[in-house]
Amino acid sequence: MAIQFANSNETVRFAGLMGALCLIGVAACDTFGNTAPDQSASWIPRWMLETPENEPEVLPAQAMTSVQPAATFIVRFRDEPALEDVCKSFRRDYNGAQAKYQAWASGRPALAGLYLSSASYSGELILALPQNDPYNRSPQDVLTALRGLNNLAYAELDSNAYANAGGNPK
């Protein structure tokens, strides 16, 4: 018996339908064909239910929780070659950029306890105030200290991040 089709679209549709039917048949055989008489059959193929012994039930990314900072600040400094390097390398070399930032910030009391959350190629840094700030500063205290730095171009409270953390940006 030969089946003839009027055009190639019908041939493709027929082949796709046959492929889908074959997959359904394989799944059905795997599900129902290997079920003992005293077990109830499931519509889910057995291979989808089995978990390899060496695979954890909870993935590490699911178990990790992220600690929200008390506030974040968008800052930019003028004439700081070390920070230019931090901004340019932040995405490529996160650990190196963090180390360079910490070395630069270590001699500046206004930056004590703040950590580098992000950096942009344009030279902006996102600095974060941890929830458990050892100096017990408010976001406004940090802004006042930052604005006292001589080479600061600007410092702003990242109001979106602060509001999302449940704070009041004012």
C-alpha positions in Angstrom: 0.0 0.0 0.0 1.5 3.3 -1.0 0.3 6.7 0.2 0.7 9.5 -2.2 0.5 13.2 -1.1 -0.5 16.2 -3.2 2.4 18.4 -2.0 5.4 18.3 0.3 3.6 20.0 3.2 1.3 17.0 3.6 4.3 14.7 3.6 5.9 16.8 6.4 2.7 16.8 8.4 2.3 13.0 8.0 5.9 12.4 9.1 5.5 14.7 12.1 2.3 12.9 13.1 4.0 9.5 12.8 6.9 10.6 14.9 4.6 11.9 17.6 2.7 8.6 17.6 5.9 6.6 17.9 7.1 8.7 20.9 3.7 8.2 22.6 4.0 4.5 22.0 7.5 4.3 23.5 6.4 6.2 26.6 3.4 4.0 27.0 5.4 0.8 26.7 7.9 2.0 29.2 5.2 3.1 31.6 2.7 0.2 31.4 4.9 -2.6 30.1 7.1 -2.6 33.2 4.5 -2.3 35.9 4.0 -5.3 38.1 0.5 -6.6 38.5 0.3 -5.4 42.1 1.5 -1.9 41.3 -0.7 0.9 39.9 0.3 2.2 36.6 1.3 5.8 36.2 0.9 8.0 33.1 4.4 9.4 33.8 7.2 7.3 32.3 9.4 5.6 34.9 12.6 7.2 33.6 11.1 10.6 34.4 10.4 9.6 38.0 13.8 8.1 38.8 16.4 10.3 40.4 20.1 9.2 40.1 21.6 8.3 43.4 24.4 10.9 43.1 22.1 13.8 42.2 21.0 15.9 45.1 17.3 16.5 45.6 17.8 20.2 46.1 20.1 22.0 43.8 22.7 24.4 45.5 21.2 27.4 43.7 17.8 26.6 45.2 19.2 26.3 48.7 21.1 29.5 48.7 19.5 32.6 50.1 20.6 36.1 49.3 20.9 38.6 52.1 19.5 41.9 51.1 21.6 44.9 52.1 20.1 47.6 54.3 20.6 50.1 51.5 22.6 50.5 48.3 24.2 53.6 46.9 25.1 54.7 43.4 28.4 56.5 43.5 30.9 57.9 41.1 34.4 59.3 41.9 36.5 61.7 39.8 40.1 61.0 38.9 40.5 57.6 40.5 42.5 55.3 38.1 42.1 52.4 40.5 38.4 52.6 40.4 38.4 52.8 36.6 40.2 49.5 36.6 37.6 48.1 39.1 34.8 49.1 36.9 36.3 47.7 33.7 37.2 44.4 35.3 34.2 43.8 37.6 32.3 41.5 35.2 35.4 39.6 33.9 37.3 39.2 37.2 34.9 39.7 40.1 37.3 38.6 42.9 40.1 40.7 41.5 37.9 43.8 41.2 36.6 43.2 44.8 40.2 43.0 46.1 41.2 46.2 44.2 38.2 48.0 45.6 38.9 46.9 49.1 42.5 48.0 48.8 41.4 51.4 47.5 38.6 51.9 50.1 40.7 50.7 53.1 42.1 54.2 53.8 38.7 56.0 53.6 36.7 55.9 56.8 33.5 57.0 55.0 33.6 53.7 53.1 34.3 51.5 56.1 31.9 48.6 56.2 30.4 49.2 52.8 30.9 46.5 50.2 31.1 46.7 46.4 27.8 45.2 45.1 28.3 46.1 41.4 30.2 48.3 39.0 29.5 49.6 35.5 31.8 50.3 32.6 30.7 54.0 32.8 32.4 54.3 36.2 29.5 54.0 38.6 29.9 51.8 41.7 27.0 50.3 43.6 28.0 50.2 47.3 25.9 48.3 49.8 25.4 48.9 53.5 25.0 45.5 55.2 22.0 44.8 57.4 24.3 44.3 60.4 26.4 47.4 59.9 29.1 47.3 62.6 28.9 51.2 62.8 25.1 51.2 63.2 24.7 53.8 60.4 21.5 54.7 58.7 21.4 55.2 54.9 21.3 58.9 55.5 24.4 58.8 57.7 26.3 56.9 54.9 25.2 59.5 52.3 26.4 62.3 54.5 29.8 60.6 54.9 30.1 59.9 51.2 29.3 63.4 50.2 32.2 64.6 52.4 34.7 62.9 50.2 36.8 65.4 48.1 36.8 63.4 44.8 33.2 62.3 44.8 31.3 63.2 41.7 27.9 62.1 43.1 26.3 59.7 45.6 22.7 58.8 45.6 20.6 56.3 47.5 19.5 53.6 45.1 15.9 54.2 46.0 14.5 51.3 43.9 16.7 48.8 45.7 16.0 50.4 49.1 12.2 50.4 48.6 12.2 46.8 47.4 14.0 45.8 50.6 11.2 47.4 52.6 12.9 50.6 53.5 11.8 54.2 53.2 14.1 56.1 50.8 13.4 59.5 52.3 
